[in-house]
Amino acid sequence: MENKKCIILVFLMLFGILSFLAAQAGLPATEPNTGNVSAQQPETISQSENLSYYIMETETGVRFVQRIEWNPVDYVYRYGIIVEQKESANKYTEVVSDFSDENFIEISIPAGTYRYKVRAYNLLNRLEGESSWQEFEVFLAIQPEVNNFSPARFYLDEEGATVITVTGRDFVDRADVFLITRSTQGKTQAGTRLSPAQKKFDPSGESVDLIFDDIDLRIGTYDVVVQNPGGLKSSSGPFYISFQKPVDLNISIGWTPMAFFNYMPSSDKNFYVVNDALDVPYLLSASMRISFVPIKKSYGYFGLEIAPFVSYFTNKKSEGYTVEGYFMGGHANLLYQKHFIKRKLIANVRMGGGLSMFYNLEVDYGNGLISDPFDTWFYSTNVGLSMQYFVTKKVFIELGADYQHNFPESMSNGVIRPGIFVGYQL
């Protein structure tokens, strides 16, 4: 008898605890559908993480599956979901009445205006309450069709606007239009995606202009894709982005007057100071540049440059003697080019090193006393900046300046070499 009383007591206690927990289970907060849910046969199977639907394949074809989701609540046994379709201003027809153990339900309904509400059932499977109605809309997904596009390619080194005109039918003004890279087999792959800076849809839905920024373009082979809201899409290709000239070869000659100055150790020998600047620059100077540019990217071109130079000088020192001879040499530079105006205005940054020398150097002490000519060579480095302007498609002028640092045995010295060049691009 005592055992029976204990069993009844335990049962009543458990019942009380479950009732208390069930009372704590409040009404779930629902989240209305965000975005346009689509209901129409798709072109391809795809899954979307950002939209409230996905597309699945069945034995009878493919269909859209919409997902309604709400915030979960603790101590809820299950949820009841009711979906009604709007027939008129105040008339709704129930289309879904179901239960779910999770905080979502997946349904498949046609295009239209709907509302839904969620009911919460406690741990004793008793109705605790229900949410207010939440309205949402399912839009009809329209299958676009891409028939053609123009031009067939972009040349990144050619003047002109980077605009593609895509023609077809059933282009919705909210459609996502983009380029996507192709695989080597000619099939679209999940690779580089290029989105236009602007899209201009024709009201007829039969064309769209895609306007791209040059800096966003990448060399490659692409498909043009139009994807309407709902995931239905159409594509066409190939579309090419490339350079009209894969390699540039530039040859130029110029006048490059030079000004020398020497570096001497400071009194404490911790650093160097300019000690002896020449009174006049070397005006009888010339340089040549041959540049080879094989690497072209949207953010700049990269190449190599060979730059020989020669200068004749005569310099009368305050001490009464005159130094006369030739200063010559050459550098191999790394070259970076940035197009500010395509095929018109180009900035050049160069840096490199090489050999320089004084050739046939003579010292005239006066009164017919002249030293024997002698030569000396040494290592030198070079940095420079210049701007090219193309007068025609092939001919350009170039203005800039270089700084050359020399490392002879006696003392360190530098050269400032401004220049003006005339060149030709092969």
C-alpha positions as CSV (number, residue, x, y, z in Angstrom):
1,M,0.0,0.0,0.0
2,E,2.8,2.3,0.9
3,N,4.5,1.6,-2.5
4,K,1.3,2.6,-4.4
5,K,1.1,5.9,-2.5
6,C,4.7,6.6,-3.4
7,I,4.1,5.9,-7.1
8,I,1.0,8.2,-7.1
9,L,2.9,10.9,-5.3
10,V,5.8,10.8,-7.8
11,F,3.4,10.9,-10.7
12,L,1.6,14.0,-9.3
13,M,5.0,15.7,-8.8
14,L,6.1,15.0,-12.4
15,F,2.7,16.2,-13.7
16,G,3.2,19.4,-11.8
17,I,6.7,20.0,-13.1
18,L,5.6,19.3,-16.7
19,S,2.7,21.7,-16.3
20,F,5.0,24.4,-15.0
21,L,7.4,24.0,-17.9
22,A,4.6,24.0,-20.4
23,A,3.4,27.3,-18.9
24,Q,6.8,28.8,-19.6
25,A,6.6,28.0,-23.3
26,G,5.5,31.3,-24.9
27,L,4.3,32.1,-28.3
28,P,7.1,31.8,-30.9
29,A,8.1,35.0,-32.7
30,T,7.7,34.5,-36.4
31,E,9.9,35.9,-39.1
32,P,8.1,37.0,-42.3
33,N,9.5,35.7,-45.6
34,T,12.3,37.9,-46.9
35,G,12.9,38.3,-50.6
36,N,10.8,37.0,-53.5
37,V,9.9,33.4,-53.3
38,S,9.5,31.8,-56.7
39,A,7.2,29.1,-58.0
40,Q,7.9,27.9,-61.5
41,Q,9.8,25.2,-63.3
42,P,13.6,26.0,-63.2
43,E,16.1,25.6,-65.9
44,T,18.8,24.0,-63.8
45,I,19.1,22.6,-60.3
46,S,20.5,25.1,-57.8
47,Q,20.6,25.8,-54.1
48,S,20.3,29.3,-52.6
49,E,21.6,30.1,-49.2
50,N,20.3,33.7,-49.1
51,L,16.8,33.2,-50.5
52,S,13.9,31.5,-48.8
53,Y,13.5,28.8,-51.4
54,Y,15.4,26.1,-53.2
55,I,14.9,24.0,-56.3
56,M,14.7,20.2,-56.3
57,E,14.4,17.5,-58.9
58,T,11.6,14.9,-58.7
59,E,10.4,12.0,-60.9
60,T,7.9,14.3,-62.6
61,G,10.4,17.2,-63.1
62,V,11.7,20.0,-61.0
63,R,9.9,22.2,-58.6
64,F,10.4,25.1,-56.2
65,V,10.3,24.4,-52.5
66,Q,9.6,27.5,-50.3
67,R,10.8,27.6,-46.7
68,I,9.0,29.4,-43.9
69,E,11.1,29.9,-40.7
70,W,10.6,31.4,-37.3
71,N,12.5,31.8,-34.1
72,P,12.7,28.6,-32.0
73,V,11.3,28.6,-28.4
74,D,12.3,26.3,-25.5
75,Y,10.1,23.6,-24.1
76,V,7.8,23.5,-27.2
77,Y,6.6,20.0,-28.2
78,R,5.8,21.0,-31.8
79,Y,4.5,23.8,-34.0
80,G,1.4,24.0,-36.1
81,I,1.5,26.0,-39.3
82,I,-1.4,27.4,-41.3
83,V,-0.9,29.0,-44.7
84,E,-3.8,30.7,-46.5
85,Q,-3.9,32.1,-50.0
86,K,-5.5,35.5,-50.7
87,E,-8.5,35.3,-53.0
88,S,-9.8,38.9,-52.7
89,A,-9.5,41.8,-50.3
90,N,-10.9,40.0,-47.3
91,K,-11.1,36.4,-48.5
92,Y,-8.5,33.7,-47.9
93,T,-8.4,30.0,-48.6
94,E,-6.4,27.6,-46.5
95,V,-3.8,25.8,-48.6
96,V,-1.5,24.3,-45.9
97,S,-2.2,23.0,-42.4
98,D,0.6,21.0,-41.0
99,F,2.8,20.3,-38.0
100,S,6.6,20.6,-37.6
101,D,9.0,19.5,-34.8
102,E,11.5,22.1,-36.1
103,N,11.3,25.9,-36.3
104,F,10.6,25.8,-40.1
105,I,8.5,24.1,-42.7
106,E,9.0,23.5,-46.4
107,I,6.1,23.8,-48.8
108,S,5.6,24.1,-52.5
109,I,2.9,26.6,-53.5
110,P,2.2,28.5,-56.8
111,A,2.7,32.2,-57.3
112,G,0.3,34.4,-55.3
113,T,-0.2,36.4,-52.1
114,Y,-0.3,34.4,-48.9
115,R,-0.4,34.7,-45.1
116,Y,0.7,32.3,-42.4
117,K,0.6,31.9,-38.7
118,V,2.3,29.6,-36.2
119,R,0.8,27.8,-33.2
120,A,2.9,26.6,-30.3
121,Y,2.1,23.3,-28.5
122,N,3.5,22.7,-25.0
123,L,5.1,19.5,-23.7
124,L,1.7,18.1,-23.0
125,N,0.8,18.7,-26.7
126,R,-1.7,21.5,-25.6
127,L,-2.1,24.7,-27.6
128,E,-0.4,27.5,-25.7
129,G,-1.0,30.3,-28.3
130,E,-0.5,31.4,-31.8
131,S,1.2,34.2,-33.7
132,S,-0.5,36.9,-35.7
133,W,-0.8,36.5,-39.4
134,Q,2.3,37.3,-41.5
135,E,1.8,38.1,-45.1
136,F,4.2,37.1,-47.9
137,E,4.2,36.9,-51.7
138,V,5.4,34.2,-54.1
139,F,6.4,35.7,-57.4
140,L,6.2,33.9,-60.7
141,A,9.7,33.0,-61.9
142,I,10.1,33.8,-65.6
143,Q,12.5,31.9,-67.8
144,P,14.9,34.4,-69.6
145,E,16.4,33.6,-72.9
146,V,19.7,35.1,-74.1
147,N,20.0,35.2,-77.9
148,N,23.0,37.3,-78.6
149,F,25.5,39.9,-77.1
150,S,27.8,42.5,-78.6
151,P,30.7,43.0,-78.8
152,A,32.2,39.5,-78.6
153,R,35.3,40.6,-76.6
154,F,37.0,43.4,-74.7
155,Y,40.5,44.5,-75.4
156,L,42.0,45.9,-72.2
157,D,44.6,47.9,-74.2
158,E,42.1,49.5,-76.6
159,E,40.3,52.8,-76.2
160,G,36.5,52.8,-75.9
161,A,33.8,52.1,-73.4
162,T,33.5,48.6,-71.9
163,V,29.8,48.0,-72.5
164,I,28.1,44.8,-73.5
165,T,24.6,44.8,-75.0
166,V,22.8,41.6,-74.3
167,T,19.6,40.8,-76.4
168,G,16.9,38.2,-75.9
169,R,13.6,38.1,-74.2
170,D,11.9,38.0,-70.7
171,F,14.7,40.0,-68.9
172,V,13.2,41.2,-65.6
173,D,14.5,44.5,-64.4
174,R,15.6,42.9,-61.1
175,A,17.6,40.2,-62.9
176,D,21.2,39.5,-62.0
177,V,23.3,39.8,-65.1
178,F,27.0,38.9,-64.9
179,L,30.0,37.2,-66.6
180,I,31.4,33.9,-65.3
181,T,34.5,32.1,-66.4
182,R,34.4,29.0,-68.6
183,S,36.3,25.8,-68.1
184,T,38.6,24.5,-70.7
185,Q,35.8,22.1,-71.9
186,G,33.6,25.1,-72.7
187,K,31.3,24.6,-69.8
188,T,30.4,27.2,-67.2
189,Q,32.2,26.6,-63.9
190,A,32.1,28.2,-60.5
191,G,35.0,30.6,-61.1
192,T,35.6,34.2,-61.5
193,R,32.4,36.3,-61.6
194,L,32.5,39.8,-63.0
195,S,29.5,42.0,-62.2
196,P,28.9,45.2,-64.1
197,A,29.1,48.6,-62.4
198,Q,25.7,49.5,-64.0
199,K,22.8,47.7,-65.7
200,K,20.4,49.4,-68.0
201,F,17.3,47.3,-68.9
202,D,15.1,48.1,-71.9
203,P,11.5,48.4,-70.8
204,S,10.5,45.7,-73.4
205,G,12.6,43.2,-71.5
206,E,14.5,42.3,-74.6
207,S,17.9,43.8,-74.0
208,V,20.2,45.1,-71.2
209,D,23.4,47.1,-71.3
210,L,26.2,46.1,-69.0
211,I,28.6,48.8,-68.1
212,F,31.9,47.6,-66.6
213,D,34.7,49.5,-64.9
214,D,38.1,48.7,-66.4
215,I,39.7,47.9,-63.0
216,D,37.2,45.1,-62.4
217,L,38.0,43.3,-65.7
218,R,40.2,40.1,-65.7
219,I,41.6,38.3,-68.7
220,G,39.7,35.1,-69.5
221,T,36.9,33.4,-71.4
222,Y,33.4,34.0,-70.0
223,D,29.7,33.2,-70.4
224,V,27.1,36.0,-70.2
225,V,24.5,35.0,-67.7
226,V,21.0,36.5,-67.1
227,Q,19.3,35.2,-64.0
228,N,15.8,36.3,-63.2
229,P,14.4,36.5,-59.6
230,G,13.6,32.9,-58.7
231,G,16.8,31.4,-60.0
232,L,15.8,30.7,-63.6
233,K,18.7,31.7,-65.9
234,S,20.0,31.6,-69.4
235,S,23.6,32.0,-70.7
236,S,25.5,32.5,-73.9
237,G,29.1,32.6,-74.8
238,P,32.0,32.6,-75.2
239,F,32.9,36.2,-74.4
240,Y,36.6,37.1,-74.3
241,I,38.6,39.6,-72.3
242,S,42.2,39.9,-73.5
243,F,44.9,42.3,-74.7
244,Q,45.0,43.1,-78.4
245,K,48.8,43.0,-78.1
246,P,50.1,40.4,-75.6
247,V,53.6,42.1,-75.6
248,D,54.7,45.7,-76.0
249,L,58.1,46.6,-77.3
250,N,59.1,50.3,-77.0
251,I,62.2,52.0,-78.4
252,S,63.0,55.7,-77.6
253,I,65.9,58.1,-77.7
254,G,66.1,61.3,-75.7
255,W,68.1,64.3,-74.5
256,T,69.2,63.7,-70.9
257,P,71.4,66.5,-69.4
258,M,73.2,65.3,-66.3
259,A,74.2,67.1,-63.0
260,F,76.7,65.4,-60.7
261,F,77.2,65.9,-57.0
262,N,79.6,64.1,-54.6
263,Y,79.0,62.6,-51.2
264,M,81.6,62.9,-48.5
265,P,81.5,61.5,-45.0
266,S,80.4,63.9,-42.3
267,S,82.7,65.0,-39.5
268,D,81.6,62.2,-37.2
269,K,81.5,59.8,-40.2
270,N,78.0,58.6,-39.3
271,F,76.4,59.8,-42.5
272,Y,77.2,61.3,-45.9
273,V,76.6,64.9,-47.1
274,V,76.7,66.5,-50.5
275,N,80.1,68.0,-50.7
276,D,80.8,69.2,-54.2
277,A,78.1,70.0,-56.7
278,L,79.1,70.8,-60.3
279,D,78.6,74.4,-61.4
280,V,76.9,73.4,-64.7
281,P,75.1,70.3,-65.9
282,Y,76.4,68.2,-68.7
283,L,74.2,69.3,-71.6
284,L,75.7,67.2,-74.3
285,S,74.0,64.0,-73.1
286,A,71.8,61.4,-74.7
287,S,70.0,58.2,-73.6
288,M,68.2,55.3,-75.2
289,R,65.5,53.1,-73.8
290,I,64.4,49.7,-75.0
291,S,61.5,48.2,-73.0
292,F,60.0,44.7,-73.2
293,V,56.6,44.5,-71.5
294,P,55.2,40.9,-71.5
295,I,53.0,40.9,-68.3
296,K,49.8,42.8,-68.6
297,K,47.2,43.1,-65.8
298,S,44.2,45.4,-65.3
299,Y,46.1,47.1,-62.4
300,G,49.3,47.6,-64.5
301,Y,52.0,46.3,-66.9
302,F,55.3,44.7,-65.9
303,G,58.4,44.4,-68.0
304,L,62.2,44.9,-68.4
305,E,64.1,47.9,-69.8
306,I,67.6,48.3,-71.1
307,A,68.8,52.0,-70.9
308,P,72.3,53.0,-72.2
309,F,73.5,56.6,-71.9
310,V,76.4,58.8,-72.9
311,S,77.5,62.3,-72.0
312,Y,80.4,64.5,-73.0
313,F,81.5,67.0,-70.4
314,T,84.1,69.7,-69.7
315,N,84.3,71.1,-66.3
316,K,86.6,74.0,-65.2
317,K,87.4,73.8,-61.5
318,S,88.0,76.7,-59.3
319,E,91.5,75.5,-58.6
320,G,92.3,76.4,-62.2
321,Y,92.3,73.0,-63.9
322,T,89.7,71.6,-66.3
323,V,88.4,68.0,-66.4
324,E,87.2,66.7,-69.7
325,G,85.9,63.4,-71.0
326,Y,82.9,61.1,-71.4
327,F,80.6,59.6,-68.9
328,M,78.7,56.6,-70.2
329,G,77.1,53.3,-69.1
330,G,73.9,51.3,-69.1
331,H,71.3,49.9,-66.7
332,A,68.9,46.9,-66.7
333,N,65.7,48.1,-65.1
334,L,62.5,46.5,-63.8
335,L,59.6,48.5,-65.3
336,Y,56.1,49.1,-64.1
337,Q,53.5,50.9,-66.2
338,K,50.1,52.3,-65.2
339,H,47.6,53.5,-67.8
340,F,45.8,56.6,-66.5
341,I,44.2,57.2,-70.0
342,K,44.0,54.0,-71.9
343,R,46.6,54.0,-74.8
344,K,47.2,57.7,-74.2
345,L,48.7,58.7,-70.8
346,I,51.0,56.1,-69.1
347,A,53.1,56.5,-66.0
348,N,56.4,54.6,-65.9
349,V,58.3,53.6,-62.7
350,R,61.8,52.0,-63.2
351,M,64.4,50.6,-60.9
352,G,67.6,48.7,-61.6
353,G,71.3,48.7,-61.8
354,G,74.3,48.3,-64.1
355,L,77.8,49.6,-64.9
356,S,79.0,53.2,-65.6
357,M,82.4,54.6,-66.5
358,F,84.4,57.7,-67.2
359,Y,86.0,57.3,-70.6
360,N,89.0,59.1,-72.0
361,L,89.1,61.3,-68.9
362,E,91.8,64.1,-69.1
363,V,92.9,66.8,-66.8
364,D,94.1,70.1,-68.3
365,Y,96.4,71.9,-65.9
366,G,97.0,74.8,-68.3
367,N,100.2,75.9,-70.1
368,G,99.9,72.9,-72.3
369,L,100.1,70.4,-69.4
370,I,97.5,67.7,-70.0
371,S,97.4,64.4,-68.2
372,D,97.3,61.1,-70.0
373,P,93.7,60.0,-70.7
374,F,92.4,57.2,-68.5
375,D,89.2,55.1,-68.0
376,T,87.5,53.9,-64.9
377,W,84.3,51.9,-64.4
378,F,82.1,51.2,-61.4
379,Y,78.7,49.8,-60.4
380,S,75.7,52.1,-60.4
381,T,72.0,51.9,-59.5
382,N,69.1,53.8,-61.0
383,V,65.5,54.8,-60.1
384,G,63.2,56.9,-62.2
385,L,59.7,58.2,-63.0
386,S,58.3,59.4,-66.3
387,M,55.1,60.0,-68.2
388,Q,54.4,58.8,-71.7
389,Y,51.9,60.4,-74.0
390,F,50.9,58.7,-77.2
391,V,50.6,61.3,-80.0
392,T,49.5,58.6,-82.4
393,K,48.8,54.9,-81.9
394,K,52.5,54.1,-82.2
395,V,54.5,57.4,-81.6
396,F,54.9,58.8,-78.1
397,I,56.8,61.5,-76.2
398,E,58.1,60.9,-72.7
399,L,59.1,63.3,-69.9
400,G,60.7,62.3,-66.6
401,A,63.8,62.2,-64.5
402,D,66.1,59.5,-63.1
403,Y,68.4,59.5,-60.1
404,Q,71.6,57.4,-60.6
405,H,73.9,56.5,-57.7
406,N,77.5,55.6,-58.5
407,F,79.9,53.5,-56.4
408,P,83.5,54.4,-57.6
409,E,86.4,53.5,-55.4
410,S,87.3,57.0,-54.4
411,M,84.0,58.4,-53.3
412,S,80.2,57.9,-53.7
413,N,78.4,60.3,-56.1
414,G,75.1,60.8,-57.6
415,V,73.6,62.0,-60.9
416,I,70.3,63.7,-61.5
417,R,69.2,63.1,-65.1
418,P,66.0,64.7,-66.4
419,G,65.0,63.8,-69.9
420,I,62.7,64.2,-72.9
421,F,62.3,61.3,-75.2
422,V,60.6,60.5,-78.5
423,G,59.7,56.9,-79.0
424,Y,57.9,54.3,-81.1
425,Q,56.0,51.2,-80.1
426,L,56.5,48.2,-82.3
